[in-house]
Amino acid sequence: MTESGAQRAGVGFDTHRLEAGRRLVLGGVEIEESEAGLAGHSDADVLTHAIIDALLGAAGLGDIGQHFPDTDERWRDADSLDLLRAVVAQLADSGYRPANIDATIACEEPRLGPHRDQMRTRLAEAAGLEPGAVNVKFTTGERMGFVGRGEGIAALAIATLAPATRA
Ligand SMILES: [Zn+2]
C-alpha cells in the first residue's frame, strides 16, 4: 500500500499512429466521421491511455505497459474504458480515488469539439467521477510534425488522486 492522506498528481502522455480502415476511438467515443483510426493492440484510445498513465503515475503504480502488456492476447482489441475501470479498482485497493482529470488531445482532423461532452461523460463514468471533474481539451499540430501531417494523434493528461473514503 502506498502512503495515503495527501493529494497526489500524475502525468500521462501517449501517441498512436493513424491508419486507414481502423476505428477512431477517443475517450471511449467512436469518431465515425474520421476516415482513419488509430493503430494499436487494444482499441488504441490514445486519450484513455494517457489518462490511465496519469492515474497510475499519481499512485506510484508504474505505467500502462506494465499492467496491460501489448504482448498479452487478453488486451487485443480491448475496450480501453475497461482498462480504465480496472485501474480505478486497483487505485481503490491502494487507498486512492481519482479526484480530477484534465487532458489535451492533439489531432489535426476531424474537429473533435462536437464529441467533447460525450467523452467527458464516458470517461467520468469509467473513472467514478462527475463529468465536471473530467476536462477534455483539443488542439491541432498547426500542420507541423506528425500530428500536423495527420500521421498520428497525441494525448497528454494530468490526474489528481484523493484518499479513498472507506465504505
Ligand atoms: Zn496507447
Backbone and ligand atoms as CSV (ligand in chain L), in Angstrom:
chain,resi,resn,atom,element,x,y,z
A,1,MET,N,N,0.846,-1.202,0.000
A,1,MET,CA,C,0.000,0.000,0.000
A,1,MET,C,C,0.874,1.241,0.000
A,2,THR,N,N,0.497,2.183,-0.856
A,2,THR,CA,C,1.232,3.436,-0.906
A,2,THR,C,C,0.729,4.364,0.195
A,3,GLU,N,N,1.527,5.339,0.495
A,3,GLU,CA,C,1.171,6.275,1.563
A,3,GLU,C,C,-0.036,7.109,1.152
A,4,SER,N,N,-1.068,7.118,1.979
A,4,SER,CA,C,-2.251,7.901,1.639
A,4,SER,C,C,-2.360,9.085,2.580
A,5,GLY,N,N,-3.333,9.903,2.355
A,5,GLY,CA,C,-3.556,11.040,3.226
A,5,GLY,C,C,-3.387,12.356,2.505
A,6,ALA,N,N,-2.456,12.414,1.560
A,6,ALA,CA,C,-2.242,13.655,0.832
A,6,ALA,C,C,-2.733,13.489,-0.605
A,7,GLN,N,N,-3.077,14.608,-1.207
A,7,GLN,CA,C,-3.450,14.548,-2.610
A,7,GLN,C,C,-2.194,14.346,-3.449
A,8,ARG,N,N,-2.340,13.580,-4.522
A,8,ARG,CA,C,-1.198,13.275,-5.381
A,8,ARG,C,C,-1.567,13.553,-6.821
A,9,ALA,N,N,-0.549,13.902,-7.627
A,9,ALA,CA,C,-0.778,14.206,-9.038
A,9,ALA,C,C,0.101,13.316,-9.905
A,10,GLY,N,N,-0.381,12.998,-11.096
A,10,GLY,CA,C,0.403,12.220,-12.053
A,10,GLY,C,C,0.161,12.729,-13.459
A,11,VAL,N,N,1.119,12.444,-14.327
A,11,VAL,CA,C,1.018,12.898,-15.714
A,11,VAL,C,C,1.070,11.691,-16.646
A,12,GLY,N,N,0.391,11.777,-17.767
A,12,GLY,CA,C,0.426,10.708,-18.769
A,12,GLY,C,C,0.504,11.295,-20.161
A,13,PHE,N,N,1.240,10.607,-21.035
A,13,PHE,CA,C,1.378,11.059,-22.434
A,13,PHE,C,C,1.358,9.829,-23.321
A,14,ASP,N,N,0.660,9.899,-24.444
A,14,ASP,CA,C,0.602,8.752,-25.352
A,14,ASP,C,C,0.443,9.246,-26.784
A,15,THR,N,N,0.922,8.445,-27.714
A,15,THR,CA,C,0.728,8.710,-29.140
A,15,THR,C,C,0.366,7.405,-29.826
A,16,HIS,N,N,-0.432,7.483,-30.862
A,16,HIS,CA,C,-0.692,6.330,-31.734
A,16,HIS,C,C,-0.717,6.805,-33.181
A,17,ARG,N,N,-0.351,5.870,-34.058
A,17,ARG,CA,C,-0.331,6.120,-35.488
A,17,ARG,C,C,-1.745,6.024,-36.078
A,18,LEU,N,N,-2.059,6.887,-37.037
A,18,LEU,CA,C,-3.336,6.805,-37.765
A,18,LEU,C,C,-3.178,5.878,-38.959
A,19,GLU,N,N,-4.143,4.997,-39.131
A,19,GLU,CA,C,-4.148,4.078,-40.283
A,19,GLU,C,C,-5.540,4.032,-40.883
A,20,ALA,N,N,-5.578,3.941,-42.218
A,20,ALA,CA,C,-6.872,3.817,-42.894
A,20,ALA,C,C,-7.537,2.509,-42.483
A,21,GLY,N,N,-8.841,2.533,-42.389
A,21,GLY,CA,C,-9.581,1.309,-42.133
A,21,GLY,C,C,-9.712,0.925,-40.674
A,22,ARG,N,N,-9.116,1.717,-39.763
A,22,ARG,CA,C,-9.276,1.452,-38.323
A,22,ARG,C,C,-10.368,2.355,-37.775
A,23,ARG,N,N,-10.992,1.910,-36.666
A,23,ARG,CA,C,-11.940,2.776,-35.960
A,23,ARG,C,C,-11.156,3.814,-35.177
A,24,LEU,N,N,-11.680,5.045,-35.130
A,24,LEU,CA,C,-11.074,6.068,-34.280
A,24,LEU,C,C,-11.906,6.170,-33.004
A,25,VAL,N,N,-11.282,5.778,-31.880
A,25,VAL,CA,C,-11.950,5.822,-30.577
A,25,VAL,C,C,-11.148,6.735,-29.667
A,26,LEU,N,N,-11.789,7.763,-29.148
A,26,LEU,CA,C,-11.126,8.726,-28.257
A,26,LEU,C,C,-12.005,8.941,-27.038
A,27,GLY,N,N,-11.464,8.674,-25.866
A,27,GLY,CA,C,-12.256,8.830,-24.652
A,27,GLY,C,C,-13.483,7.928,-24.641
A,28,GLY,N,N,-13.363,6.771,-25.289
A,28,GLY,CA,C,-14.473,5.824,-25.329
A,28,GLY,C,C,-15.548,6.174,-26.342
A,29,VAL,N,N,-15.313,7.205,-27.149
A,29,VAL,CA,C,-16.306,7.648,-28.134
A,29,VAL,C,C,-15.780,7.335,-29.529
A,30,GLU,N,N,-16.575,6.647,-30.332
A,30,GLU,CA,C,-16.164,6.375,-31.708
A,30,GLU,C,C,-16.444,7.609,-32.561
A,31,ILE,N,N,-15.385,8.082,-33.245
A,31,ILE,CA,C,-15.494,9.284,-34.084
A,31,ILE,C,C,-15.764,8.793,-35.502
A,32,GLU,N,N,-17.026,8.689,-35.841
A,32,GLU,CA,C,-17.396,7.993,-37.083
A,32,GLU,C,C,-17.039,8.782,-38.328
A,33,GLU,N,N,-16.915,10.115,-38.220
A,33,GLU,CA,C,-16.645,10.903,-39.426
A,33,GLU,C,C,-15.177,10.832,-39.854
A,34,SER,N,N,-14.308,10.195,-39.044
A,34,SER,CA,C,-12.905,10.092,-39.423
A,34,SER,C,C,-12.690,8.897,-40.347
A,35,GLU,N,N,-11.929,9.113,-41.414
A,35,GLU,CA,C,-11.675,8.015,-42.358
A,35,GLU,C,C,-10.560,7.096,-41.871
A,36,ALA,N,N,-9.745,7.592,-40.963
A,36,ALA,CA,C,-8.649,6.777,-40.424
A,36,ALA,C,C,-8.841,6.615,-38.920
A,37,GLY,N,N,-8.267,5.550,-38.389
A,37,GLY,CA,C,-8.321,5.310,-36.954
A,37,GLY,C,C,-6.936,5.028,-36.424
A,38,LEU,N,N,-6.831,4.868,-35.119
A,38,LEU,CA,C,-5.522,4.675,-34.505
A,38,LEU,C,C,-5.152,3.199,-34.469
A,39,ALA,N,N,-3.879,2.942,-34.758
A,39,ALA,CA,C,-3.357,1.582,-34.748
A,39,ALA,C,C,-2.857,1.236,-33.365
A,40,GLY,N,N,-3.079,-0.001,-32.961
A,40,GLY,CA,C,-2.592,-0.450,-31.660
A,40,GLY,C,C,-3.153,-1.815,-31.339
A,41,HIS,N,N,-2.664,-2.359,-30.236
A,41,HIS,CA,C,-3.045,-3.709,-29.826
A,41,HIS,C,C,-4.477,-3.711,-29.278
A,42,SER,N,N,-4.784,-2.687,-28.488
A,42,SER,CA,C,-6.141,-2.536,-27.952
A,42,SER,C,C,-6.935,-1.699,-28.955
A,43,ASP,N,N,-7.967,-1.014,-28.484
A,43,ASP,CA,C,-8.683,-0.100,-29.383
A,43,ASP,C,C,-7.878,1.164,-29.671
A,44,ALA,N,N,-6.677,1.280,-29.073
A,44,ALA,CA,C,-5.739,2.382,-29.351
A,44,ALA,C,C,-6.314,3.747,-28.975
A,45,ASP,N,N,-7.135,3.758,-27.939
A,45,ASP,CA,C,-7.755,5.005,-27.462
A,45,ASP,C,C,-6.695,5.832,-26.736
A,46,VAL,N,N,-6.042,6.687,-27.495
A,46,VAL,CA,C,-4.867,7.414,-27.016
A,46,VAL,C,C,-5.209,8.312,-25.819
A,47,LEU,N,N,-6.403,8.879,-25.807
A,47,LEU,CA,C,-6.800,9.744,-24.701
A,47,LEU,C,C,-6.954,8.936,-23.410
A,48,THR,N,N,-7.662,7.817,-23.512
A,48,THR,CA,C,-7.864,6.998,-22.314
A,48,THR,C,C,-6.536,6.435,-21.823
A,49,HIS,N,N,-5.619,6.093,-22.740
A,49,HIS,CA,C,-4.314,5.583,-22.324
A,49,HIS,C,C,-3.522,6.649,-21.557
A,50,ALA,N,N,-3.567,7.891,-22.035
A,50,ALA,CA,C,-2.847,8.961,-21.324
A,50,ALA,C,C,-3.441,9.158,-19.930
A,51,ILE,N,N,-4.756,9.068,-19.827
A,51,ILE,CA,C,-5.415,9.233,-18.522
A,51,ILE,C,C,-5.036,8.082,-17.589
A,52,ILE,N,N,-4.996,6.861,-18.117
A,52,ILE,CA,C,-4.603,5.710,-17.299
A,52,ILE,C,C,-3.179,5.908,-16.768
A,53,ASP,N,N,-2.284,6.373,-17.625
A,53,ASP,CA,C,-0.906,6.592,-17.174
A,53,ASP,C,C,-0.832,7.702,-16.128
A,54,ALA,N,N,-1.662,8.728,-16.265
A,54,ALA,CA,C,-1.682,9.795,-15.261
A,54,ALA,C,C,-2.144,9.245,-13.913
A,55,LEU,N,N,-3.177,8.418,-13.927
A,55,LEU,CA,C,-3.698,7.844,-12.679
A,55,LEU,C,C,-2.675,6.906,-12.045
A,56,LEU,N,N,-2.067,6.036,-12.875
A,56,LEU,CA,C,-1.065,5.113,-12.352
A,56,LEU,C,C,0.127,5.888,-11.793
A,57,GLY,N,N,0.506,6.950,-12.514
A,57,GLY,CA,C,1.637,7.751,-12.059
A,57,GLY,C,C,1.359,8.410,-10.714
A,58,ALA,N,N,0.156,8.940,-10.565
A,58,ALA,CA,C,-0.193,9.610,-9.312
A,58,ALA,C,C,-0.142,8.641,-8.138
A,59,ALA,N,N,-0.488,7.385,-8.397
A,59,ALA,CA,C,-0.495,6.383,-7.323
A,59,ALA,C,C,0.862,5.706,-7.156
A,60,GLY,N,N,1.820,6.017,-8.023
A,60,GLY,CA,C,3.121,5.361,-7.956
A,60,GLY,C,C,3.065,3.915,-8.378
A,61,LEU,N,N,2.174,3.613,-9.347
A,61,LEU,CA,C,1.943,2.220,-9.755
A,61,LEU,C,C,2.481,1.906,-11.146
A,62,GLY,N,N,3.499,2.651,-11.599
A,62,GLY,CA,C,4.121,2.303,-12.869
A,62,GLY,C,C,3.364,2.858,-14.056
A,63,ASP,N,N,3.334,2.088,-15.168
A,63,ASP,CA,C,2.669,2.594,-16.369
A,63,ASP,C,C,1.788,1.526,-17.005
A,64,ILE,N,N,1.046,1.964,-18.017
A,64,ILE,CA,C,0.027,1.114,-18.638
A,64,ILE,C,C,0.638,-0.142,-19.256
A,65,GLY,N,N,1.875,-0.021,-19.785
A,65,GLY,CA,C,2.512,-1.167,-20.417
A,65,GLY,C,C,2.845,-2.282,-19.436
A,66,GLN,N,N,3.063,-1.915,-18.180
A,66,GLN,CA,C,3.324,-2.930,-17.152
A,66,GLN,C,C,2.051,-3.671,-16.777
A,67,HIS,N,N,0.931,-2.951,-16.785
A,67,HIS,CA,C,-0.324,-3.547,-16.335
A,67,HIS,C,C,-1.057,-4.283,-17.449
A,68,PHE,N,N,-0.919,-3.773,-18.680
A,68,PHE,CA,C,-1.641,-4.354,-19.816
A,68,PHE,C,C,-0.676,-4.519,-20.983
A,69,PRO,N,N,0.282,-5.463,-20.905
A,69,PRO,CA,C,1.303,-5.578,-21.955
A,69,PRO,C,C,0.692,-5.891,-23.318
A,70,ASP,N,N,1.280,-5.267,-24.366
A,70,ASP,CA,C,0.716,-5.474,-25.703
A,70,ASP,C,C,1.113,-6.826,-26.290
A,71,THR,N,N,1.841,-7.629,-25.497
A,71,THR,CA,C,2.131,-9.000,-25.903
A,71,THR,C,C,1.077,-9.965,-25.364
A,72,ASP,N,N,0.145,-9.439,-24.560
A,72,ASP,CA,C,-0.850,-10.287,-23.898
A,72,ASP,C,C,-2.131,-10.312,-24.725
A,73,GLU,N,N,-2.531,-11.491,-25.139
A,73,GLU,CA,C,-3.718,-11.618,-26.001
A,73,GLU,C,C,-4.992,-11.139,-25.317
A,74,ARG,N,N,-4.975,-11.101,-23.972
A,74,ARG,CA,C,-6.184,-10.632,-23.278
A,74,ARG,C,C,-6.548,-9.212,-23.665
A,75,TRP,N,N,-5.538,-8.419,-24.048
A,75,TRP,CA,C,-5.798,-6.992,-24.298
A,75,TRP,C,C,-5.948,-6.687,-25.781
A,76,ARG,N,N,-5.966,-7.719,-26.638
A,76,ARG,CA,C,-6.159,-7.463,-28.070
A,76,ARG,C,C,-7.551,-6.873,-28.283
A,77,ASP,N,N,-7.597,-5.738,-28.986
A,77,ASP,CA,C,-8.858,-5.042,-29.263
A,77,ASP,C,C,-9.630,-4.699,-27.994
A,78,ALA,N,N,-8.919,-4.613,-26.871
A,78,ALA,CA,C,-9.588,-4.297,-25.600
A,78,ALA,C,C,-10.248,-2.928,-25.669
A,79,ASP,N,N,-11.372,-2.808,-24.971
A,79,ASP,CA,C,-12.030,-1.519,-24.775
A,79,ASP,C,C,-11.232,-0.791,-23.689
A,80,SER,N,N,-10.605,0.311,-24.049
A,80,SER,CA,C,-9.725,0.982,-23.086
A,80,SER,C,C,-10.479,1.509,-21.881
A,81,LEU,N,N,-11.780,1.758,-22.014
A,81,LEU,CA,C,-12.550,2.166,-20.826
A,81,LEU,C,C,-12.575,1.030,-19.806
A,82,ASP,N,N,-12.562,-0.233,-20.278
A,82,ASP,CA,C,-12.485,-1.360,-19.338
A,82,ASP,C,C,-11.141,-1.368,-18.613
A,83,LEU,N,N,-10.074,-0.999,-19.331
A,83,LEU,CA,C,-8.761,-0.906,-18.688
A,83,LEU,C,C,-8.766,0.214,-17.649
A,84,LEU,N,N,-9.427,1.323,-17.979
A,84,LEU,CA,C,-9.531,2.428,-17.030
A,84,LEU,C,C,-10.284,1.987,-15.778
A,85,ARG,N,N,-11.381,1.263,-15.972
A,85,ARG,CA,C,-12.141,0.768,-14.810
A,85,ARG,C,C,-11.270,-0.140,-13.937
A,86,ALA,N,N,-10.475,-0.983,-14.579
A,86,ALA,CA,C,-9.610,-1.898,-13.829
A,86,ALA,C,C,-8.562,-1.116,-13.035
A,87,VAL,N,N,-8.039,-0.039,-13.632
A,87,VAL,CA,C,-7.038,0.771,-12.930
A,87,VAL,C,C,-7.665,1.500,-11.750
A,88,VAL,N,N,-8.875,2.011,-11.933
A,88,VAL,CA,C,-9.550,2.706,-10.830
A,88,VAL,C,C,-9.797,1.729,-9.672
A,89,ALA,N,N,-10.129,0.489,-9.993
A,89,ALA,CA,C,-10.314,-0.522,-8.940
A,89,ALA,C,C,-9.000,-0.781,-8.217
A,90,GLN,N,N,-7.905,-0.787,-8.977
A,90,GLN,CA,C,-6.597,-1.007,-8.366
A,90,GLN,C,C,-6.187,0.173,-7.476
A,91,LEU,N,N,-6.555,1.377,-7.914
A,91,LEU,CA,C,-6.285,2.557,-7.084
A,91,LEU,C,C,-7.009,2.437,-5.754
A,92,ALA,N,N,-8.256,1.984,-5.807
A,92,ALA,CA,C,-9.044,1.843,-4.574
A,92,ALA,C,C,-8.353,0.876,-3.623
A,93,ASP,N,N,-7.786,-0.212,-4.173
A,93,ASP,CA,C,-7.044,-1.171,-3.337
A,93,ASP,C,C,-5.832,-0.506,-2.689
A,94,SER,N,N,-5.291,0.520,-3.351
A,94,SER,CA,C,-4.127,1.227,-2.813
A,94,SER,C,C,-4.524,2.396,-1.932
A,95,GLY,N,N,-5.828,2.611,-1.758
A,95,GLY,CA,C,-6.277,3.659,-0.845
A,95,GLY,C,C,-6.548,4.997,-1.498
A,96,TYR,N,N,-6.724,5.002,-2.829
A,96,TYR,CA,C,-6.938,6.256,-3.547
A,96,TYR,C,C,-8.187,6.192,-4.417
A,97,ARG,N,N,-8.731,7.384,-4.693
A,97,ARG,CA,C,-9.757,7.511,-5.733
A,97,ARG,C,C,-9.381,8.708,-6.600
A,98,PRO,N,N,-9.744,8.685,-7.900
A,98,PRO,CA,C,-9.485,9.854,-8.740
A,98,PRO,C,C,-10.227,11.060,-8.194
A,99,ALA,N,N,-9.580,12.218,-8.225
A,99,ALA,CA,C,-10.242,13.458,-7.788
A,99,ALA,C,C,-10.603,14.315,-8.992
A,100,ASN,N,N,-9.652,14.496,-9.899
A,100,ASN,CA,C,-9.994,15.156,-11.162
A,100,ASN,C,C,-8.980,14.769,-12.233
A,101,ILE,N,N,-9.428,14.935,-13.471
A,101,ILE,CA,C,-8.622,14.599,-14.650
A,101,ILE,C,C,-8.721,15.774,-15.611
A,102,ASP,N,N,-7.576,16.149,-16.187
A,102,ASP,CA,C,-7.577,17.160,-17.249
A,102,ASP,C,C,-6.702,16.624,-18.363
A,103,ALA,N,N,-7.157,16.775,-19.592
A,103,ALA,CA,C,-6.427,16.183,-20.714
A,103,ALA,C,C,-6.512,17.070,-21.945
A,104,THR,N,N,-5.506,16.925,-22.810
A,104,THR,CA,C,-5.497,17.602,-24.106
A,104,THR,C,C,-5.217,16.571,-25.193
A,105,ILE,N,N,-6.008,16.594,-26.253
A,105,ILE,CA,C,-5.743,15.772,-27.431
A,105,ILE,C,C,-5.183,16.687,-28.511
A,106,ALA,N,N,-4.080,16.257,-29.141
A,106,ALA,CA,C,-3.536,16.971,-30.299
A,106,ALA,C,C,-3.875,16.163,-31.539
A,107,CYS,N,N,-4.780,16.698,-32.349
A,107,CYS,CA,C,-5.311,15.978,-33.511
A,107,CYS,C,C,-5.604,16.996,-34.602
A,108,GLU,N,N,-5.098,16.738,-35.796
A,108,GLU,CA,C,-5.287,17.726,-36.876
A,108,GLU,C,C,-6.723,17.724,-37.393
A,109,GLU,N,N,-7.264,16.531,-37.625
A,109,GLU,CA,C,-8.653,16.425,-38.062
A,109,GLU,C,C,-9.187,15.041,-37.755
A,110,PRO,N,N,-10.481,14.853,-37.614
A,110,PRO,CA,C,-11.535,15.866,-37.736
A,110,PRO,C,C,-11.589,16.768,-36.505
A,111,ARG,N,N,-12.450,17.757,-36.546
A,111,ARG,CA,C,-12.675,18.605,-35.378
A,111,ARG,C,C,-13.415,17.792,-34.329
A,112,LEU,N,N,-12.890,17.817,-33.110
A,112,LEU,CA,C,-13.417,16.917,-32.078
A,112,LEU,C,C,-14.387,17.597,-31.118
A,113,GLY,N,N,-14.511,18.909,-31.203
A,113,GLY,CA,C,-15.350,19.653,-30.276
A,113,GLY,C,C,-16.755,19.078,-30.093
A,114,PRO,N,N,-17.404,18.666,-31.187
A,114,PRO,CA,C,-18.766,18.134,-31.040
A,114,PRO,C,C,-18.838,16.876,-30.165
A,115,HIS,N,N,-17.711,16.208,-29.938
A,115,HIS,CA,C,-17.705,14.964,-29.158
A,115,HIS,C,C,-17.275,15.171,-27.704
A,116,ARG,N,N,-16.959,16.402,-27.350
A,116,ARG,CA,C,-16.382,16.663,-26.032
A,116,ARG,C,C,-17.268,16.173,-24.884
A,117,ASP,N,N,-18.539,16.538,-24.936
A,117,ASP,CA,C,-19.402,16.199,-23.800
A,117,ASP,C,C,-19.542,14.691,-23.649
A,118,GLN,N,N,-19.624,13.990,-24.773
A,118,GLN,CA,C,-19.760,12.535,-24.688
A,118,GLN,C,C,-18.481,11.895,-24.141
A,119,MET,N,N,-17.324,12.420,-24.551
A,119,MET,CA,C,-16.055,11.900,-23.990
A,119,MET,C,C,-16.018,12.107,-22.481
A,120,ARG,N,N,-16.387,13.302,-22.050
A,120,ARG,CA,C,-16.353,13.598,-20.608
A,120,ARG,C,C,-17.285,12.661,-19.850
A,121,THR,N,N,-18.463,12.432,-20.403
A,121,THR,CA,C,-19.443,11.580,-19.735
A,121,THR,C,C,-18.933,10.145,-19.639
A,122,ARG,N,N,-18.401,9.621,-20.742
A,122,ARG,CA,C,-17.925,8.224,-20.752
A,122,ARG,C,C,-16.728,8.043,-19.821
A,123,LEU,N,N,-15.777,8.966,-19.912
A,123,LEU,CA,C,-14.583,8.863,-19.065
A,123,LEU,C,C,-14.957,8.990,-17.597
A,124,ALA,N,N,-15.866,9.920,-17.292
A,124,ALA,CA,C,-16.267,10.130,-15.901
A,124,ALA,C,C,-16.946,8.880,-15.353
A,125,GLU,N,N,-17.791,8.285,-16.151
A,125,GLU,CA,C,-18.481,7.066,-15.698
A,125,GLU,C,C,-17.456,5.976,-15.384
A,126,ALA,N,N,-16.467,5.806,-16.275
A,126,ALA,CA,C,-15.479,4.745,-16.071
A,126,ALA,C,C,-14.572,5.037,-14.878
A,127,ALA,N,N,-14.325,6.323,-14.617
A,127,ALA,CA,C,-13.408,6.693,-13.527
A,127,ALA,C,C,-14.133,6.922,-12.206
A,128,GLY,N,N,-15.460,6.828,-12.212
A,128,GLY,CA,C,-16.216,7.042,-10.980
A,128,GLY,C,C,-16.251,8.500,-10.558
A,129,LEU,N,N,-16.272,9.397,-11.553
A,129,LEU,CA,C,-16.274,10.840,-11.289
A,129,LEU,C,C,-17.517,11.489,-11.887
A,130,GLU,N,N,-17.801,12.710,-11.447
A,130,GLU,CA,C,-18.791,13.535,-12.124
A,130,GLU,C,C,-18.161,14.073,-13.414
A,131,PRO,N,N,-18.957,14.268,-14.472
A,131,PRO,CA,C,-18.390,14.819,-15.723
A,131,PRO,C,C,-17.655,16.141,-15.502
A,132,GLY,N,N,-18.074,16.918,-14.514
A,132,GLY,CA,C,-17.408,18.185,-14.236
A,132,GLY,C,C,-15.991,18.026,-13.714
A,133,ALA,N,N,-15.620,16.815,-13.289
A,133,ALA,CA,C,-14.269,16.555,-12.792
A,133,ALA,C,C,-13.360,15.984,-13.874
A,134,VAL,N,N,-13.890,15.884,-15.106
A,134,VAL,CA,C,-13.105,15.371,-16.234
A,134,VAL,C,C,-13.139,16.424,-17.336
A,135,ASN,N,N,-12.010,17.064,-17.577
A,135,ASN,CA,C,-11.940,18.099,-18.608
A,135,ASN,C,C,-11.161,17.562,-19.807
A,136,VAL,N,N,-11.689,17.818,-21.002
A,136,VAL,CA,C,-11.023,17.374,-22.226
A,136,VAL,C,C,-10.885,18.571,-23.165
A,137,LYS,N,N,-9.654,18.815,-23.591
A,137,LYS,CA,C,-9.369,19.946,-24.459
A,137,LYS,C,C,-8.787,19.447,-25.776
A,138,PHE,N,N,-8.903,20.286,-26.811
A,138,PHE,CA,C,-8.440,19.883,-28.141
A,138,PHE,C,C,-7.512,20.942,-28.718
A,139,THR,N,N,-6.480,20.458,-29.382
A,139,THR,CA,C,-5.611,21.357,-30.130
A,139,THR,C,C,-5.193,20.634,-31.407
A,140,THR,N,N,-4.522,21.342,-32.295
A,140,THR,CA,C,-4.013,20.716,-33.517
A,140,THR,C,C,-2.489,20.820,-33.505
A,141,GLY,N,N,-1.870,20.297,-34.548
A,141,GLY,CA,C,-0.426,20.431,-34.682
A,141,GLY,C,C,-0.032,21.613,-35.539
A,142,GLU,N,N,-1.015,22.471,-35.897
A,142,GLU,CA,C,-0.718,23.638,-36.750
A,142,GLU,C,C,0.025,23.197,-38.014
A,143,ARG,N,N,-0.352,22.030,-38.522
A,143,ARG,CA,C,0.239,21.439,-39.742
A,143,ARG,C,C,1.724,21.120,-39.594
A,144,MET,N,N,2.224,21.104,-38.343
A,144,MET,CA,C,3.639,20.779,-38.114
A,144,MET,C,C,3.747,19.396,-37.481
A,145,GLY,N,N,4.823,18.689,-37.816
A,145,GLY,CA,C,5.130,17.430,-37.142
A,145,GLY,C,C,4.133,16.325,-37.467
A,146,PHE,N,N,4.233,15.193,-36.714
A,146,PHE,CA,C,3.406,14.030,-37.069
A,146,PHE,C,C,1.929,14.278,-36.851
A,147,VAL,N,N,1.603,15.122,-35.861
A,147,VAL,CA,C,0.187,15.450,-35.654
A,147,VAL,C,C,-0.314,16.309,-36.809
A,148,GLY,N,N,0.460,17.318,-37.140
A,148,GLY,CA,C,0.050,18.257,-38.181
A,148,GLY,C,C,-0.063,17.631,-39.553
A,149,ARG,N,N,0.736,16.575,-39.793
A,149,ARG,CA,C,0.653,15.882,-41.083
A,149,ARG,C,C,-0.415,14.794,-41.084
A,150,GLY,N,N,-1.115,14.648,-39.973
A,150,GLY,CA,C,-2.166,13.640,-39.904
A,150,GLY,C,C,-1.641,12.225,-39.802
A,151,GLU,N,N,-0.389,12.066,-39.355
A,151,GLU,CA,C,0.194,10.724,-39.222
A,151,GLU,C,C,-0.197,10.048,-37.917
A,152,GLY,N,N,-0.611,10.833,-36.942
A,152,GLY,CA,C,-0.970,10.254,-35.653
A,152,GLY,C,C,-1.657,11.273,-34.774
A,153,ILE,N,N,-2.044,10.804,-33.596
A,153,ILE,CA,C,-2.714,11.642,-32.598
A,153,ILE,C,C,-1.956,11.473,-31.283
A,154,ALA,N,N,-1.818,12.561,-30.541
A,154,ALA,CA,C,-1.153,12.532,-29.236
A,154,ALA,C,C,-2.135,12.993,-28.168
A,155,ALA,N,N,-1.924,12.524,-26.953
A,155,ALA,CA,C,-2.751,12.964,-25.832
A,155,ALA,C,C,-1.888,13.128,-24.591
A,156,LEU,N,N,-2.181,14.162,-23.835
A,156,LEU,CA,C,-1.493,14.480,-22.588
A,156,LEU,C,C,-2.555,14.594,-21.503
A,157,ALA,N,N,-2.284,14.025,-20.335
A,157,ALA,CA,C,-3.285,14.081,-19.260
A,157,ALA,C,C,-2.596,14.297,-17.920
A,158,ILE,N,N,-3.318,14.940,-17.025
A,158,ILE,CA,C,-2.912,15.009,-15.631
A,158,ILE,C,C,-4.098,14.540,-14.793
A,159,ALA,N,N,-3.774,13.844,-13.719
A,159,ALA,CA,C,-4.820,13.381,-12.812
A,159,ALA,C,C,-4.377,13.643,-11.391
A,160,THR,N,N,-5.340,13.951,-10.535
A,160,THR,CA,C,-5.057,14.003,-9.104
A,160,THR,C,C,-5.878,12.935,-8.405
A,161,LEU,N,N,-5.314,12.450,-7.321
A,161,LEU,CA,C,-5.965,11.431,-6.515
A,161,LEU,C,C,-6.219,11.975,-5.113
A,162,ALA,N,N,-7.304,11.516,-4.536
A,162,ALA,CA,C,-7.600,11.831,-3.143
A,162,ALA,C,C,-7.646,10.515,-2.373
A,163,PRO,N,N,-7.467,10.569,-1.063
A,163,PRO,CA,C,-7.600,9.329,-0.280
A,163,PRO,C,C,-9.004,8.746,-0.477
A,164,ALA,N,N,-9.053,7.446,-0.683
A,164,ALA,CA,C,-10.355,6.796,-0.851
A,164,ALA,C,C,-11.091,6.807,0.482
A,165,THR,N,N,-12.367,7.109,0.419
A,165,THR,CA,C,-13.176,7.030,1.645
A,165,THR,C,C,-13.601,5.586,1.829
A,166,ARG,N,N,-13.310,5.046,2.986
A,166,ARG,CA,C,-13.606,3.637,3.258
A,166,ARG,C,C,-15.091,3.445,3.461
A,167,ALA,N,N,-15.627,2.408,2.829
A,167,ALA,CA,C,-17.065,2.135,2.992
A,167,ALA,C,C,-17.311,1.527,4.380
L,1,ZN,ZN,ZN,-1.740,3.856,-26.135
